[in-house]
Amino acid sequence: MASRFHRLSAEDGRAHSAFGRGLRPAFRLLDKRRCICLLWLTAQRVSVGMLDLLLAAALYLLFLRLQGASPLRHLVWTPKTILSTAVVTSALILVRALLDMLSTWFASRQIQALYKDFLLRLSRGYNEMRWERFVERNRSELLNHAVYTAREAADFYHRCVEITASTVVVVCMIAALVYQSPMAAAGLGIAALLICAIHRLLIRKRLHVAAFNRERSLRTLHKHLADMFSSGKEIRAYRNQTFFLDRIRDQANCLGISNQRVLILPQIARILTDQGVVLLFLCIVIVTQIQHGDTRQLLSLLVFYFALSRRLLPLMSQISFVAGQMESSYENVKIVDSELNDCLLHRDPPLLAQLPDPEFALELHHVSFSFHEAMPVLRSVNLRLRKAEIMVLRGTSGSGKSSLLNLIAGISQPGTGVVRVDRRRIAYVPQETPLLDDTIRSNLLFGLPEMSDAELTRALSVARLEEFVAAQPLGLETRIGDNGILFSGGERQRLGLARAILRDATLLLLDEATSALDEENERQVLDNLSTSGVAILLVTHRTHAQLLAQRHFHLQEGCLVEEFSRQSPKIEPSFSGVC
């Protein structure tokens, strides 16, 4: 399995060369302000390198002054005394340290801001994606993109800044070496070309394939872990932990191999660079000794080369190492760019605000709906729901009941027809109520502004959850666990109902929202809702709920058929149309 995985991943890696298609995705992700900030950061890092070059020149001059010699080449301005030269050298050291700390702080701040921007853009994009597309995506994969991939993509820009600044500084330092010794500069140039050739021919391609494999293995591992954690009850009941652990072990092995290659290959390039440049520096020392017979001049030049190489050697090593890391992190840039494009392509169009007539809470006119180009789920549905009216909707599994409620709530949009409803006054309670791993209070508010305990208690009372919450030692501050795991199914559903009641809705959509309640609790909850003056569209097969409704409808082959009505014959019918 592992060999097949690597073979397929290698083929995909070759098909998606990291820089083969240019850096367009990297530029698309940045706005003008971000580009200016990154350019300013690059200028700061270059300035640190230039101060290193000036510091080397100042040390060279200081040693010449100490030995009573003068520079071979006269500069425009140089300190005339030993004391002034020492003061200038000390000032350069202080300014260099301060600028280095300032640029490091600015870099961390900008990259963190860039990561936050990617995280929020992905989160917003997934949230605004068409529901039909969103439900096709794996949740753990979306989570991985928003948290891990976005961070690695932001790090790519940091590496771009570092490698650009390092390259500029190295070029300037080599130019200084040319000024002092053309032979030494030529040697460094040859070494740099050899390093680039080794990286391009031996490391770059293997590194990209390893990075591609790592991203794919990581996404698959996240999916398998999410499957295992969400299936905890069944795993313990069926005693099949081995199956899930084997899947995780296989992906962990693939991830480990890819991670090892991603980490080792840049290190190989760094080691070759370190040792090669050190060897070259020794050659420079020998050449310098041969060229300059004056011992005083030789000592000053060696100080100059030492100060320069102290910065130059790590920079050349860093360029090689960071280039390898960029190959890895650029894969994440492409993923973020692809995900944002996908979100934009499948973005929900803005909902048109169309209100029903004043006496109605909901009006549907010839509404049809289908998933992609498949068979229509709903066909020319017409429905009018009066204010404070209760309506029951029944149908077999897959008949389109939840799809109809999604259209009304604005989660999906119809293919044809018009939905007229005040979406600001809708509350929707699905069968599986999503709950936050937080307190009861936070789950009731669910984004609403802060409310008084009395308001929250009234909503809990309608949902028949007041006594349960009052019995908890922490009351409203009681934590409910991951998706309400510490509560029973009926308590989770009633908490969802209380959340909906707080919305001050005129239309309440209940999709099997009382299926986990016992008969007595269901009866009392529905009785409380029936006297609240809210229009209710209730999907249920429970007997008591059906007895409360004024009208019953049945969805059959995408058509809405009225089965029963308690409306007075003097009232105008609120349903019309056939399939």
C-alpha positions in Angstrom: 0.0 0.0 0.0 2.8 2.4 0.9 4.7 1.8 -2.3 1.5 2.4 -4.3 0.9 5.6 -2.4 4.3 6.9 -3.1 4.2 5.9 -6.7 0.9 7.8 -7.2 2.1 10.7 -5.2 5.3 11.0 -7.2 3.3 11.1 -10.4 1.1 13.8 -9.0 4.2 15.6 -7.7 5.7 15.6 -11.2 2.4 16.9 -12.6 2.3 19.8 -10.2 5.8 21.2 -10.2 6.2 23.8 -7.4 7.5 26.6 -9.5 6.7 25.2 -13.0 3.7 27.3 -13.2 5.2 30.4 -11.8 4.4 32.3 -8.7 1.1 33.6 -9.8 -0.9 32.0 -7.0 1.5 33.6 -4.4 0.8 37.1 -5.8 -2.9 36.5 -6.1 -3.2 35.9 -2.4 -1.7 39.4 -1.5 -3.3 42.7 -1.8 -1.4 45.9 -2.4 -0.9 46.8 1.3 0.5 43.3 2.1 2.9 43.6 -0.8 4.2 47.0 0.5 4.6 45.5 4.0 6.6 42.6 2.6 8.8 44.9 0.5 9.4 47.1 3.6 10.3 44.0 5.6 12.7 42.9 2.9 14.4 46.4 2.9 14.8 46.1 6.7 16.5 42.7 6.4 18.8 44.0 3.6 19.7 47.0 5.8 20.8 44.5 8.6 23.1 42.9 6.0 24.5 46.2 4.8 25.4 47.1 8.4 27.3 43.9 8.6 29.3 44.9 5.5 29.9 48.4 7.1 30.9 46.7 10.3 33.5 44.6 8.5 34.9 47.7 6.8 35.0 49.5 10.2 36.9 46.7 11.8 39.4 46.6 8.9 40.0 50.3 9.3 40.3 50.0 13.1 43.0 47.4 12.9 44.9 49.5 10.3 44.7 52.4 12.7 45.9 50.3 15.6 48.9 49.2 13.6 49.7 52.7 12.4 48.9 51.9 8.8 46.6 53.7 6.3 44.0 52.1 3.9 45.3 51.0 0.5 42.3 52.7 -1.1 41.1 56.1 0.2 37.3 56.3 0.9 35.3 59.5 0.7 35.2 59.8 4.5 37.0 57.7 7.2 37.6 58.4 10.9 41.0 59.9 11.4 41.8 58.6 14.9 41.7 55.3 16.7 39.1 56.6 19.1 36.7 57.9 16.4 37.1 54.7 14.5 36.3 52.7 17.7 33.2 54.9 18.4 31.9 54.4 14.8 32.5 50.6 15.1 30.6 50.5 18.4 27.7 52.6 17.0 27.4 50.3 14.0 27.2 47.3 16.4 24.4 48.9 18.4 22.5 50.1 15.4 22.8 46.7 13.8 21.5 44.8 16.9 18.6 47.3 17.3 17.6 47.0 13.6 17.9 43.2 13.7 15.5 43.0 16.7 13.1 45.5 15.1 13.0 43.7 11.8 12.5 40.4 13.5 9.6 41.7 15.5 8.1 43.3 12.4 8.5 40.1 10.5 6.7 38.0 13.1 3.9 40.5 13.3 3.4 40.7 9.5 3.5 36.9 9.0 1.1 36.4 11.9 -1.3 39.0 10.4 -0.9 37.2 7.0 -1.8 33.9 8.6 -4.8 35.4 10.3 -5.9 36.9 7.0 -5.7 33.5 5.2 -7.5 31.8 8.1 -10.4 34.3 8.1 -10.6 34.3 4.2 -10.8 30.5 4.2 -13.3 30.4 7.1 -15.5 33.0 5.4 -15.2 31.3 2.0 -16.3 27.9 3.4 -19.2 29.6 5.3 -20.4 31.4 2.1 -20.0 28.3 -0.1 -23.2 26.9 -1.7 -24.7 24.3 0.7 -24.7 21.6 -2.0 -21.0 22.1 -2.5 -20.2 22.5 1.2 -21.8 19.1 2.2 -19.6 17.4 -0.4 -16.4 18.5 1.4 -14.7 16.6 4.2 -14.9 18.7 7.5 -11.5 17.5 8.8 -9.9 18.5 5.5 -11.4 22.0 5.7 -10.2 22.3 9.2 -6.7 21.2 8.2 -6.7 23.8 5.4 -7.9 26.6 7.7 -5.4 25.9 10.5 -2.3 24.1 9.2 -2.2 24.9 5.5 -2.9 28.6 6.0 0.0 28.8 8.5 2.5 27.1 6.2 1.4 29.3 3.3 2.1 32.4 5.4 5.5 31.0 6.3 6.3 30.8 2.6 6.2 34.6 2.3 8.5 34.9 5.3 11.0 32.6 3.5 10.6 34.7 0.4 11.6 37.8 2.3 14.6 36.0 3.9 15.9 34.5 0.7 15.5 37.8 -1.2 17.2 39.8 1.4 20.0 37.2 1.8 20.6 37.1 -1.9 20.9 40.9 -2.1 23.3 41.0 0.9 25.4 38.2 -0.5 25.7 40.0 -3.9 26.8 43.2 -2.1 29.3 41.3 0.0 30.8 39.6 -3.0 31.0 43.0 -4.6 33.0 44.1 -1.6 35.2 41.1 -2.0 35.8 42.0 -5.6 36.8 45.4 -4.5 39.4 43.8 -2.1 40.3 40.6 -4.0 38.8 39.6 -7.4 40.3 36.1 -7.0 38.4 35.6 -3.7 35.2 36.9 -5.3 35.6 34.6 -8.3 36.0 31.6 -5.9 32.8 32.5 -4.0 31.0 32.8 -7.3 32.0 29.4 -8.4 31.0 28.0 -5.1 27.6 29.6 -5.3 27.0 28.2 -8.8 28.0 24.7 -7.6 25.5 25.0 -4.7 22.7 26.1 -7.0 23.5 23.2 -9.4 23.4 20.6 -6.6 20.1 22.0 -5.3 18.4 22.1 -8.7 19.6 18.8 -10.0 19.7 16.6 -6.9 17.4 18.1 -4.3 14.7 20.3 -5.7 12.6 17.7 -7.5 12.8 15.1 -4.7 11.9 17.8 -2.2 8.8 18.8 -4.0 7.6 15.2 -4.4 8.2 14.7 -0.7 6.3 17.9 0.2 3.3 16.9 -2.0 3.2 13.5 -0.4 3.4 15.0 3.1 0.4 17.3 2.4 -1.7 14.5 1.1 -0.7 12.1 3.9 -1.5 14.8 6.5 -5.0 15.4 5.0 -5.8 11.7 4.9 -4.5 11.2 8.5 -6.8 14.0 9.7 -9.7 12.4 8.0 -9.0 9.0 9.6 -8.5 10.6 13.1 -11.8 12.5 12.7 -13.6 9.3 11.7 -12.2 7.5 14.7 -13.1 10.2 17.2 -16.6 10.7 15.9 -17.3 6.9 15.9 -16.2 6.4 19.5 -19.4 4.6 20.6 -19.5 2.2 17.7 -15.8 1.4 18.0 -16.2 0.4 21.6 -19.4 -1.5 20.9 -18.0 -3.5 18.0 -14.5 -3.9 19.4 -13.0 -3.0 16.1 -10.3 -0.6 17.2 -7.7 -2.5 15.2 -9.3 -1.5 11.9 -9.1 2.2 12.7 -5.6 2.0 14.2 -4.4 0.2 11.1 -5.6 3.0 8.9 -4.0 5.6 11.1 -0.7 3.5 11.2 -0.5 3.3 7.4 -0.9 7.0 7.0 1.4 7.8 9.9 4.1 5.7 8.2 3.6 7.5 4.9 3.6 10.9 6.7 6.8 9.9 8.6 8.7 9.0 5.4 7.6 12.3 3.7 8.4 14.4 6.7 11.9 12.8 7.0 12.6 13.7 3.4 11.3 17.2 3.7 13.5 17.7 6.7 16.7 16.0 5.6 17.0 17.2 2.0 17.3 20.9 2.9 19.8 19.9 5.7 21.9 18.1 3.1 22.1 21.3 1.0 22.9 23.3 4.1 25.7 21.0 5.2 27.3 21.0 1.7 27.1 24.8 1.6 28.6 25.2 5.1 31.6 23.0 4.5 32.2 24.2 0.9 32.2 27.8 1.9 34.5 27.2 4.9 36.9 25.4 2.7 36.7 28.3 0.3 37.5 30.8 3.1 40.6 28.9 3.9 41.7 29.2 0.3 41.0 33.0 0.5 43.3 33.2 3.6 46.1 31.4 1.7 45.7 33.6 -1.4 45.7 36.7 0.8 48.9 35.7 2.4 50.5 35.1 -0.9 49.4 38.5 -2.4 50.2 40.7 0.6 53.6 40.4 2.1 53.0 43.2 4.6 52.1 41.6 7.9 50.1 44.6 9.1 48.0 44.7 5.9 47.6 40.9 6.1 46.2 41.0 9.6 43.7 43.8 8.8 42.5 42.0 5.6 42.0 38.8 7.6 39.9 40.7 10.1 37.9 42.1 7.2 37.4 38.7 5.7 36.6 37.1 9.1 33.9 39.8 9.8 32.5 39.5 6.3 32.5 35.7 6.3 30.9 35.5 9.7 27.8 36.9 8.0 28.4 35.7 4.5 28.9 32.0 5.3 25.6 31.6 7.2 23.8 33.7 4.5 24.9 31.4 1.7 23.9 28.4 3.8 20.6 30.0 4.7 19.8 30.6 1.0 20.3 27.0 0.2 18.3 25.8 3.2 15.4 28.3 2.8 15.2 27.5 -0.9 14.4 23.9 0.1 11.8 25.0 2.6 10.2 27.2 0.0 9.7 24.2 -2.2 7.8 22.6 0.6 5.7 25.6 1.8 4.8 26.7 -1.8 2.6 23.6 -2.0 0.5 25.1 0.8 0.3 28.5 -1.1 -1.2 26.7 -4.1 -3.7 24.8 -1.9 -4.9 28.1 -0.2 -5.2 29.8 -3.6 -7.1 26.8 -5.0 -9.4 26.6 -2.0 -10.2 30.4 -2.2 -10.9 30.0 -5.9 -13.2 27.1 -5.2 -15.1 29.1 -2.6 -15.5 32.0 -5.0 -16.6 29.7 -7.8 -19.3 28.0 -5.6 -20.2 31.0 -3.6 -23.9 31.5 -2.7 -25.4 34.4 -4.6 -26.9 37.1 -2.3 -30.4 36.3 -1.1 -33.1 38.6 -2.4 -35.3 40.0 0.4 -38.8 39.2 -0.6 -41.4 39.5 2.2 -44.7 37.7 2.2 -48.1 39.4 2.4 -48.8 40.8 5.9 -51.1 38.0 7.1 -48.6 35.2 6.1 -45.3 34.1 7.6 -44.3 32.2 4.4 -45.1 32.0 0.7 -43.7 29.6 -1.8 -44.5 30.1 -5.5 -43.6 27.4 -8.0 -40.4 26.4 -6.1 -38.2 23.7 -7.6 -34.9 22.4 -6.5 -32.3 19.8 -7.5 -28.7 18.9 -6.6 -26.5 19.9 -9.5 -28.1 18.4 -12.7 -29.7 15.5 -11.0 -33.4 14.5 -10.8 -35.4 17.4 -9.2 -36.0 16.9 -5.5 -38.8 19.4 -5.4 -41.2 20.2 -8.3 -43.2 23.4 -8.5 -44.1 23.6 -4.8 -46.7 26.2 -3.8 -47.4 26.9 -0.2 -48.8 29.7 2.0 -48.4 29.5 5.8 -50.3 32.0 7.9 -49.0 33.6 11.0 -49.4 31.5 14.2 -50.4 28.6 12.0 -49.0 25.1 12.7 -48.3 22.8 9.7 -47.0 19.3 9.7 -44.9 18.0 6.8 -44.5 14.2 6.3 -42.8 12.1 3.7 -40.5 9.1 3.2 -36.8 9.3 3.8 -35.2 11.2 0.9 -38.4 12.8 -0.3 -37.1 16.3 0.1 -38.4 17.4 3.5 -35.1 18.7 4.8 -34.3 20.3 1.3 -37.6 22.2 1.5 -36.7 23.5 5.0 -33.2 24.4 3.8 -34.8 26.5 1.0 -37.1 28.3 3.4 -34.2 29.0 5.9 -32.0 30.3 3.1 -29.4 27.5 3.5 -30.0 26.5 -0.2 -31.5 28.5 -3.0 -34.2 27.3 -5.4 -33.5 26.4 -9.0 -36.8 28.1 -10.0 -39.6 29.9 -8.2 -39.8 32.4 -5.3 -39.5 32.0 -1.6 -41.1 34.9 0.3 -40.2 35.0 4.0 -38.6 37.4 6.5 -35.3 35.6 7.0 -34.4 37.8 9.9 -37.3 36.3 11.9 -36.7 32.6 11.1 -35.5 30.0 13.7 -34.4 26.5 12.5 -33.9 23.4 14.7 -32.6 20.4 12.8 -32.8 16.8 14.2 -29.1 16.8 15.1 -28.5 20.1 16.9 -24.9 21.4 16.5 -23.6 22.5 20.0 -20.5 24.4 21.1 -18.0 22.8 23.4 -18.9 25.6 25.9 -21.4 26.6 28.5 -25.2 26.3 28.4 -25.3 30.1 28.3 -23.0 30.3 25.2 -25.0 27.6 23.5 -28.3 29.4 24.1 -27.0 32.8 22.8 -25.1 31.2 19.9 -23.9 34.6 18.7 -26.7 36.8 20.1 -25.9 39.8 22.2 -25.8 39.2 26.0 -29.2 38.6 27.5 -30.4 38.5 31.1 -30.7 35.2 33.1 -34.4 35.8 33.2 -34.7 35.8 29.4 -32.6 32.7 29.1 -34.7 31.0 31.8 -37.9 31.7 30.1 -36.7 30.1 26.9 -35.5 27.1 28.9 -38.9 26.9 30.5 -40.7 26.7 27.2 -38.3 24.0 26.1 -38.9 22.1 29.4 -35.2 22.4 30.3 -35.4 24.9 33.2 -35.4 22.3 36.0 -32.5 20.4 34.5 -30.3 23.5 34.2 -31.3 24.7 37.7 -30.2 21.3 39.1 -26.7 21.7 37.7 -24.1 23.0 40.3 -23.0 25.8 37.8 -26.4 26.5 36.3 -26.1 28.3 33.0 -22.3 28.2 33.3 -22.3 24.3 33.1 -20.2 23.0 30.2 -21.8 20.5 27.9 -18.8 18.9 26.3 -17.9 18.2 22.6 -21.1 18.7 20.7 -23.1 18.2 23.9 -21.7 14.7 24.6 -22.3 15.2 28.4 -26.0 15.7 27.8 -28.6 13.1 26.6 -30.1 13.3 23.1 -33.4 14.8 24.5 -31.5 17.4 26.5 -29.5 18.4 23.4 -32.7 18.8 21.3 -34.4 20.8 24.0 -31.3 23.1 24.3 -31.6 23.6 20.5 -35.3 24.5 20.9 -34.5 27.0 23.6 -31.9 28.5 21.4 -34.5 28.9 18.6 -37.0 30.5 21.0 -34.6 33.2 22.0 -34.4 34.3 18.3 -37.8 36.1 18.6 -38.9 34.4 15.4 -42.2 34.6 13.5 -41.5 31.3 11.8 -40.1 28.2 13.4 -38.8 25.3 11.3 -38.6 22.0 13.2 -36.9 19.1 11.4 -37.6 16.1 13.6 -36.6 18.4 16.4 -38.4 16.4 19.1 -37.5 12.9 17.9 -35.3 12.2 21.0 -37.9 13.4 23.5 -40.1 11.1 25.5 -43.9 11.4 24.8 -44.7 13.5 27.9 -41.8 16.0 27.3 -42.7 16.3 23.6 -46.3 17.0 24.4 -45.5 19.8 26.9 -42.9 21.4 24.7 -45.2 21.4 21.6 -48.1 22.7 23.7 -45.9 25.6 24.9 -44.8 26.4 21.3 -48.4 26.2 20.0 -49.5 29.0 22.3 -46.5 31.3 21.5 -48.1 32.8 18.4 -45.2 31.6 16.2 -45.9 30.0 12.8 -44.5 26.4 12.9 -43.6 24.2 10.0 -42.9 20.8 11.6 -41.4 17.7 10.0 -42.4 14.8 12.2 -44.0 11.4 12.3 -45.0 11.7 16.0 -48.7 11.4 16.7 -49.1 14.2 19.2 -47.3 16.7 17.0 -49.7 15.9 14.2 -52.7 16.5 16.4 -51.6 20.0 17.1 -51.4 21.0 13.4 -54.1 22.8 11.5 -52.9 21.3 8.2 -51.0 18.2 7.1 -48.9 17.9 4.0 -47.1 15.0 2.3 -44.1 15.2 0.0 -44.3 12.6 -2.7 -42.0 12.5 -5.8 -41.1 16.1 -5.2 -44.8 17.2 -5.1 -46.5 18.8 -2.0 -49.9 17.2 -1.4 -52.3 18.4 1.2 -53.7 15.5 3.3 -55.8 17.2 6.0 -56.9 20.7 7.0 -58.8 22.1 10.0 -59.2 25.5 8.4 -62.7 27.1 8.3 -64.2 27.0 4.8 -64.7 30.8 5.1 -60.9 31.2 5.1 -59.1 31.4 1.8 -57.0 28.3 1.2 -53.3 28.9 1.8 -52.2 26.2 -0.6 -52.5 25.9 -4.3 -50.9 24.2 -7.2 -50.2 20.7 -8.4 -47.1 18.9 -9.8 
